[in-house]
Amino acid sequence: MSKSDILQLAKGVRDFSPEEKIAREKIVNILKNVFEIFGYSPIETPILERFSLFSFKHVQGENADILKESFKMTDNGKRKLILRTELTIPLARFIGMNQNLKMPFKRYQIGQVFRDGPIKLGRYREFWQCDADVVGIKNEIIDAEIIELALEAFKKLNLEVEIKINNRKILNSILDQIKISKTMQDQVIISIDKLNKIGEMGVKEELEKRGLLREDINKILKLINIEGKNNQEKINALKKILINQEGLLEIEKTLSYLGNNDNIIFSPNLARGLAYYTGNVFEIFLKDKNKINCSLAGGGRYDKMIGNFLESEKEIPAIGISFGLETIFDALEIFQKNNKKTVVEMLFVPIGEQNIKHGLEIVKKLRNKGYKVDMDYLFRSPSKALKYANDMNIENVLIFGDDEKKNNEICVKNMKTGEQKNIKIEQFALK
C-alpha cells in the first residue's frame, strides 16, 4: 500500500481545522442555547444500535432509502448492528425503556449519524444532527412551538429561511380518495418525497414502476401541487375536494398559533418519506436556493412509533425537529465566512530568557481568572510575535520584558485597534 493510499479520508467524511471547528461549535452553542430557552434538556444515546431497532416495520419502512443507505455490521456474538442513521428512533427506544419518565418529556440531542448515500454540498456520510423533541403532548400548540423554535434558531444564525409545512394525513387522504391501497401508500410517499431530487418526470417514472396507473399518478400530482395565493387559499381548495379533512384541520390549527408569517408555506407536496410520520411534517430551506438546495432542518409528528415499539395500541404523541449541522455550516461558510482561527484571546510574549519564569507565573494567574491565554514558547521577537498574532486573529498581545518586569507591568497591544498601553499586573489580572 502506497503512502498516498494511507493518507486519504474515507469517502464522504471530512476533517475540520481549528478555524472550521470553532465555527461549528458556535453553531452548536447557538442551537443549544435556543433549545434550553424553550425548555429542552439534553440526553445522549449510543452511536451503535441494534439493526432490528431501525429495520422495525413501523419505523422507517422496509423500502426506505435511509435503511438501504445504512452502515451495517455484526459483533463477535453475530448480533446485527447499525451505525445510527438519525436520532429520533434512538429517542423512541429510550422512552420505551424508561416508561416512568414524567410527561411531557422535552429533550435535545446533538451527535453524529451515518448514511452511505450520495455525496454533494450539504450531504455527507458522517454528519451531525441537532435534534429537539417533545413526547406526551397531542395539541398542535406544541407543533407551533417547534416551528417557533426553528425560526428563533435561524434568526440567531443570521440565515434567511422558509419553512414548508404539510400533514401526512393530507397525503394519505389524497391517496385514499384515488383508491391507492394502504399497503402501497408508504411506497408512493417515498417516491413523492423525491420531487426535489428527481423532478416530476422522475417521480412519474418511479410510480409507474411501482405499478400505479398513469391516470392515478396525474391525479396525485395535481392535488399535491394545488395552487393558491396564500396558505388559506390552498387549504380551502383542498377542503372542497378531500372527504377526510383531519389533516387539513390540524394544519389550519397549527398555522393559527403561528400567525401571519410569509416564511411559513403550506406545501401539500412535502412528504418526508419516513414511514413513522403521522401528522404535521416540515422542512426548512434557505430562501436563496441557488446557494444550497437541500433542507437545513426538518421533522414532524410520530405519534405511533413509541407505542409500536411497546407493542401497544396506546398512542404516545411525539414531535421533533432535526437541524443538520453540515448544511447549516456550509450555508454559513457561503454567507458569513468565519475568520476566527484559534480560541486564544491573549498571546503572552516574554522578552529575554530572564523573564520567562516570571512570565509563566503571570500566565498561570490569567488562566486561573478564566482568560484563554497562550504563551509564545518559540520566544520570537516582538515584531514576529505580533505578526503571528495578526495572522491568527488573536485580539491581544501581552509583551513582558525587562522594563515591564521592573515596573510590575504588562504591555498590552490590541491587534484590532492598534492601541498599546502598559497596565499594572495586579490590575490586569483582576479585569
C-alpha positions in Angstrom: 0.0 0.0 0.0 1.4 3.4 -1.0 1.8 6.3 1.3 -0.8 8.2 -0.9 -3.4 5.5 -0.2 -2.8 5.6 3.6 -3.1 9.4 3.8 -6.7 9.6 2.4 -10.0 10.1 4.1 -12.8 7.6 3.7 -15.3 8.8 1.1 -18.0 11.2 2.4 -16.2 12.2 5.6 -14.2 15.4 6.4 -11.5 16.7 8.7 -12.1 20.1 10.3 -9.4 22.6 11.0 -9.5 24.7 14.3 -11.0 27.6 12.3 -13.8 25.3 11.0 -14.3 23.5 14.3 -14.7 26.9 16.1 -17.3 27.9 13.6 -19.2 24.6 14.0 -19.0 24.9 17.8 -20.5 28.4 17.5 -23.5 26.9 15.6 -23.9 24.1 18.2 -23.8 26.6 21.0 -26.4 28.8 19.4 -28.7 25.8 18.9 -28.2 24.5 22.5 -29.0 28.0 23.8 -32.2 28.1 21.8 -33.2 24.6 22.8 -32.7 25.4 26.5 -34.5 28.7 26.3 -37.5 26.7 25.1 -37.2 24.3 28.0 -35.5 21.3 26.4 -32.9 19.2 28.4 -30.0 17.1 26.9 -29.8 13.4 26.6 -27.2 11.1 24.9 -27.7 7.8 23.2 -25.2 5.4 21.6 -23.9 5.7 18.1 -24.1 1.9 17.7 -27.6 0.4 17.9 -29.2 -3.0 17.1 -30.2 -3.3 13.5 -33.7 -4.5 14.4 -34.4 -1.2 16.0 -34.0 0.7 12.7 -35.5 -2.1 10.5 -38.7 -2.4 12.5 -41.5 -2.3 10.0 -43.4 0.5 11.7 -40.4 2.8 11.8 -38.8 3.7 8.5 -40.5 1.3 6.2 -38.7 -1.7 4.7 -38.2 0.1 1.3 -37.0 3.4 2.8 -33.8 4.7 1.1 -32.4 5.6 4.5 -32.3 2.0 5.6 -30.7 0.9 2.3 -28.0 3.5 2.9 -27.2 2.4 6.4 -23.8 1.1 7.6 -24.5 -2.4 8.9 -22.2 -4.8 10.8 -22.2 -7.8 13.2 -20.4 -8.1 16.5 -18.4 -11.1 17.7 -21.7 -12.6 19.0 -23.1 -12.5 15.5 -25.6 -9.8 16.5 -26.6 -7.4 13.7 -25.8 -3.8 14.4 -26.1 -0.5 12.7 -24.5 2.9 12.9 -27.4 5.1 13.8 -28.9 7.0 10.7 -30.7 9.5 12.8 -31.5 10.4 16.4 -35.3 10.1 16.6 -35.5 6.3 16.6 -33.0 6.0 19.5 -35.1 8.6 21.4 -38.2 6.4 20.9 -36.2 3.4 22.2 -35.0 5.5 25.2 -38.7 6.4 26.0 -39.7 2.8 25.7 -37.0 1.7 28.1 -37.8 4.5 30.6 -41.5 4.4 30.9 -41.5 6.2 34.3 -40.4 9.5 32.8 -42.5 12.5 33.7 -44.5 13.8 30.7 -44.2 15.9 28.7 -40.6 15.0 28.1 -38.7 17.7 26.2 -35.2 16.7 25.1 -32.4 17.7 22.8 -29.5 15.7 21.5 -26.6 16.6 19.3 -24.4 13.9 17.8 -23.1 12.1 14.7 -25.2 10.0 12.4 -24.1 7.9 9.3 -25.7 7.3 5.9 -24.0 5.6 2.9 -25.7 7.8 0.4 -24.9 10.2 -2.5 -22.4 12.9 -1.7 -22.8 16.6 -2.5 -22.6 20.0 -0.8 -24.5 19.7 2.4 -24.7 15.9 2.2 -22.0 13.6 3.7 -21.8 10.1 5.0 -20.8 11.1 8.5 -22.7 14.2 9.7 -24.1 15.8 12.8 -27.7 16.3 13.7 -29.0 18.6 16.4 -32.5 17.5 17.5 -35.2 18.8 19.7 -38.3 16.6 20.5 -41.3 16.6 22.7 -43.1 13.5 23.9 -46.5 13.5 25.6 -48.4 16.5 24.0 -51.0 15.9 21.4 -52.2 19.5 20.9 -50.9 21.3 17.8 -49.7 24.2 20.0 -46.5 22.2 20.5 -46.2 21.8 16.7 -46.3 25.6 16.5 -43.7 25.8 19.3 -41.2 23.6 17.4 -41.6 25.9 14.3 -41.2 29.0 16.5 -38.0 27.4 17.9 -36.7 26.9 14.4 -37.4 30.4 13.4 -35.6 31.7 16.5 -32.6 29.5 15.8 -32.2 30.6 12.2 -32.7 34.2 13.3 -29.8 33.9 15.7 -27.7 32.2 13.0 -28.5 35.1 10.6 -29.8 32.9 7.9 -33.0 33.8 5.9 -35.1 30.7 5.6 -38.5 29.5 4.6 -40.4 26.7 6.3 -42.5 24.3 4.2 -45.2 22.5 6.2 -47.7 19.7 5.4 -49.5 16.9 7.1 -49.1 13.2 6.3 -52.9 12.7 6.8 -53.5 15.0 3.9 -51.3 12.8 1.7 -52.9 9.7 2.9 -56.4 11.3 2.3 -55.4 12.1 -1.3 -54.2 8.5 -1.8 -57.3 7.1 -0.2 -59.5 9.2 -2.5 -57.6 7.9 -5.5 -58.0 4.4 -4.1 -54.3 3.7 -3.7 -54.1 0.7 -1.3 -52.9 1.1 2.3 -50.1 -1.3 1.6 -48.9 0.8 -1.3 -49.2 4.3 0.3 -45.9 4.3 2.1 -44.0 3.5 -1.1 -45.9 6.2 -3.0 -45.0 8.7 -0.3 -41.3 7.7 -0.5 -41.5 8.5 -4.3 -43.3 11.8 -3.7 -40.5 12.7 -1.2 -38.1 12.7 -4.1 -39.8 15.5 -6.1 -36.9 18.0 -5.3 -34.3 15.4 -6.2 -35.5 13.7 -9.4 -38.3 16.1 -10.5 -41.8 15.4 -11.5 -40.9 13.2 -14.5 -38.6 11.1 -12.3 -41.4 10.7 -9.8 -43.9 9.7 -12.5 -41.5 7.1 -13.8 -40.9 5.7 -10.3 -44.6 5.5 -9.6 -45.2 3.7 -12.9 -42.6 1.1 -11.9 -44.4 0.7 -8.6 -47.5 -0.3 -10.7 -49.6 2.8 -10.5 -51.8 3.8 -13.5 -50.7 7.0 -15.3 -54.2 8.4 -14.8 -53.9 8.0 -11.0 -50.3 9.4 -11.0 -51.5 12.6 -12.7 -54.4 13.0 -10.2 -51.9 12.6 -7.3 -49.5 15.2 -8.7 -52.4 17.6 -9.5 -53.7 17.5 -5.9 -50.3 17.8 -4.2 -49.4 20.7 -6.4 -52.6 22.6 -5.8 -52.2 26.4 -6.1 -53.3 29.3 -4.1 -52.2 32.9 -3.4 -51.6 32.0 0.3 -51.8 29.1 2.8 -55.5 29.5 3.5 -56.4 29.5 -0.2 -54.6 26.2 -0.7 -56.3 24.7 2.4 -59.7 25.9 1.2 -59.1 24.4 -2.3 -58.3 21.0 -0.8 -61.3 21.2 1.6 -63.6 21.3 -1.5 -62.0 18.1 -2.8 -61.0 15.9 0.1 -63.5 13.8 2.1 -61.2 13.2 5.1 -60.2 16.7 6.3 -58.5 15.8 9.6 -55.0 16.7 8.3 -56.2 20.0 6.9 -57.8 20.9 10.2 -54.5 20.1 12.0 -52.5 22.3 9.6 -55.1 25.1 9.9 -54.9 25.0 13.7 -51.0 24.9 13.7 -50.9 27.9 11.4 -53.4 29.8 13.5 -51.0 29.6 16.5 -48.1 30.9 14.3 -50.0 34.0 13.0 -49.2 35.5 9.6 -45.7 34.7 8.5 -44.8 34.7 4.8 -41.9 32.5 5.6 -44.2 29.6 6.6 -45.6 27.9 3.4 -48.2 25.2 3.3 -46.9 22.7 0.7 -49.1 19.6 0.1 -46.3 18.0 -1.9 -44.0 17.9 1.1 -43.8 14.2 2.1 -40.7 13.4 4.2 -40.5 9.8 3.2 -40.1 8.0 6.5 -43.0 5.7 7.4 -43.2 6.8 11.0 -44.6 10.3 10.4 -48.3 10.5 11.4 -49.3 14.2 11.2 -47.6 17.6 10.6 -44.3 17.4 8.8 -42.0 20.3 7.9 -38.7 21.2 6.2 -36.6 24.3 6.3 -34.7 25.7 3.3 -32.5 28.7 2.6 -34.6 31.4 0.8 -31.7 31.6 -1.7 -31.8 28.1 -3.1 -29.1 28.9 -5.6 -26.7 28.5 -2.7 -27.7 25.3 -1.1 -30.8 23.5 -2.4 -31.3 20.9 0.4 -33.0 21.2 3.7 -31.3 22.8 6.7 -33.7 21.2 9.1 -36.8 19.0 9.1 -39.1 17.0 11.3 -42.7 16.2 12.2 -45.1 14.1 14.3 -44.6 10.4 15.0 -47.4 9.6 17.4 -47.4 5.9 16.9 -43.7 4.9 16.9 -43.2 4.6 20.7 -46.4 2.6 21.1 -45.4 0.3 18.2 -42.1 -0.4 19.9 -44.0 -1.3 23.1 -46.5 -3.5 21.0 -49.2 -1.4 22.4 -52.3 0.2 20.8 -51.8 3.2 23.1 -50.8 6.3 21.2 -47.8 8.2 22.7 -47.8 11.6 21.0 -44.4 12.9 19.9 -43.0 15.5 17.6 -39.5 16.7 16.8 -37.1 18.7 14.6 -33.6 17.9 13.4 -31.1 20.6 12.4 -28.4 19.5 10.0 -25.1 20.9 11.3 -23.3 20.2 8.0 -25.8 22.0 5.8 -26.0 25.0 8.2 -22.2 25.1 8.4 -21.9 25.0 4.6 -24.6 27.8 4.3 -22.7 29.9 6.8 -19.4 29.3 5.0 -21.1 30.8 1.9 -22.8 33.7 3.6 -20.6 34.6 6.6 -17.0 33.5 6.2 -15.6 32.9 9.6 -12.1 34.1 10.3 -11.5 33.0 13.9 -8.6 30.6 13.7 -8.0 30.0 17.4 -9.7 30.1 20.7 -6.8 32.1 22.2 -7.7 35.5 23.5 -4.2 36.6 24.5 -0.7 35.8 23.4 1.9 36.3 26.1 5.3 37.2 24.7 8.2 37.1 27.2 11.3 39.1 26.1 14.6 37.6 27.2 15.2 34.3 29.0 15.4 36.0 32.4 11.7 36.9 32.1 10.3 33.5 31.2 9.9 32.1 34.7 8.1 35.3 35.9 6.1 35.3 32.7 4.8 31.7 33.4 3.5 32.8 36.8 1.6 35.7 35.1 0.1 33.3 32.5 -1.0 31.0 35.3 -2.7 33.8 37.1 -4.5 34.9 33.9 -5.6 31.4 33.2 -6.9 31.0 36.7 -9.1 34.1 36.1 -10.6 32.3 33.1 -8.7 34.0 30.2 -7.8 31.9 27.2 -4.0 32.5 27.1 -1.2 31.0 25.1 2.5 31.7 25.6 5.0 32.2 22.8 7.2 29.2 23.6 9.2 29.9 20.5 10.4 33.1 22.2 10.2 35.2 19.0 11.0 38.9 18.7 8.1 41.2 19.4 7.6 42.0 15.7 7.5 38.3 14.7 5.1 37.5 17.6 2.8 40.4 16.6 2.8 39.1 13.0 1.9 35.6 14.3 -0.9 37.1 16.4 -2.2 39.1 13.5 -2.2 36.0 11.2 -4.1 34.0 13.8 -6.6 36.8 14.6 -5.6 36.9 18.3 -7.0 40.1 19.7 -4.5 40.9 22.4 -0.7 40.5 22.7 0.9 40.8 26.1 4.6 41.8 25.9 6.7 41.3 29.1 10.3 42.5 29.0 12.9 44.0 31.5 11.1 47.4 31.7 7.7 45.7 32.3 9.2 43.5 35.0 10.9 46.4 36.7 7.7 48.4 36.8 5.5 45.4 37.6 3.5 45.9 34.4 2.4 44.2 31.2 2.5 46.0 27.8 -0.9 45.2 26.2 -1.4 45.7 22.4 -4.9 45.4 20.9 -4.4 43.9 17.5 -7.8 45.2 16.2 -7.5 48.8 17.3 -3.7 49.1 17.3 -3.9 50.7 20.8 -1.0 49.9 23.1 -0.6 50.6 26.8 1.1 49.4 30.0 -1.1 48.1 32.8 -0.1 47.1 36.3 0.0 43.3 36.6 -2.3 43.3 39.7 -4.9 45.5 37.9 -4.8 43.4 34.7 -5.2 40.1 36.5 -8.3 41.4 38.2 -10.1 42.5 35.0 
